[in-house]
Amino acid sequence: MKYSVLFISLLSVSYTFGQSNKKAKENYDIATRYYTGKGVKKAYSKAIEYYKLAADMGYEQAILGLANCYFKGEGTPKNYNE
């Protein structure tokens, strides 16, 4: 009995992690669309907003995208420390 409870708990954690990872990827994809202007009007400030959401969820590509915006000063003043 205790093994089945543990298994169900692990499944729940796995499902939750999968859902948050999916949401992070969705936020990253939206950010990339705003950054490139693909399908939407190019808006660096909106790209940064969505990159931050995905980066806060630990999505590595979003962290790099956000760093790129700070480095190039796109949608924000250049900031090499951020």
For each residue, the residues with C-beta under 8 A, 3 or more apart:
1: 4 5
2: 5 6
3: 6 7
4: 1 7 8
5: 1 2 8 9
6: 2 3 9 10
7: 3 4 10 11
8: 4 5 11 12
9: 5 6 12 13
10: 6 7 13 14
11: 7 8 14 15
12: 8 9 15 16
13: 9 10 16 17
14: 10 11 17 18
15: 11 12 18 19
16: 12 13 19 20
17: 13 14 20 21
18: 14 15 21 22
19: 15 16 22 23
20: 16 17 23 24 57
21: 17 18 24 25 57 59
22: 18 19 25 26
23: 19 20 26 27 57
24: 20 21 27 28 53 54 57 58 59 62
25: 21 22 28 29 54 59
26: 22 23 29 30
27: 23 24 30 31 50 51 53 54 57 59 62
28: 24 25 31 32 50 51 54 59 61 62 65
29: 25 26 32 33
30: 26 27 33 34 50
31: 27 28 34 35 46 47 48 49 50 51 53 54 62 65
32: 28 29 35 36 38 47 65
33: 29 30 36 37 38 39 40
34: 30 31 37 40 42 43 44 46 47 50
35: 31 32 42 44 47 51 65 69 74
36: 32 33 42
37: 33 34 40 41 42
38: 32 33
39: 33
40: 33 34 37 43
41: 37
42: 34 35 36 37
43: 34 40 46 47 75
44: 34 35 47 48 69 74 75 76
45: 48 49 75 76
46: 31 34 43 49 50
47: 31 32 34 35 43 44 50 51 65 69 74 75
48: 31 44 45 51 52 66 69 75 76
49: 31 45 46 52 53
50: 27 28 30 31 34 46 47 53 54 62
51: 27 28 31 35 47 48 54 55 62 65 66 69
52: 48 49 55 56 62 66
53: 24 27 31 49 50 56 57 62
54: 24 25 27 28 31 50 51 57 59 61 62
55: 51 52 58 59 62 63 65 66
56: 52 53
57: 20 21 23 24 27 53 54 62
58: 24 55
59: 21 24 25 27 28 54 55 62 63
60: 63 64
61: 28 54 64 65
62: 24 27 28 31 50 51 52 53 54 55 57 59 65 66
63: 55 59 60 66 67
64: 60 61 67 68
65: 28 31 32 35 47 51 55 61 62 68 69
66: 48 51 52 55 62 63 69 70 82
67: 63 64 70 71 82
68: 64 65 71 72 74
69: 35 44 47 48 51 65 66 72 73 74 75 76
70: 66 67 73 76 78 79 80 82
71: 67 68 78 80
72: 68 69 78
73: 69 70 76 77 78 79
74: 35 44 47 68 69
75: 43 44 45 47 48 69
76: 44 45 48 69 70 73 79
77: 73
78: 70 71 72 73
79: 70 73 76 82
80: 70 71
81:
82: 66 67 70 79
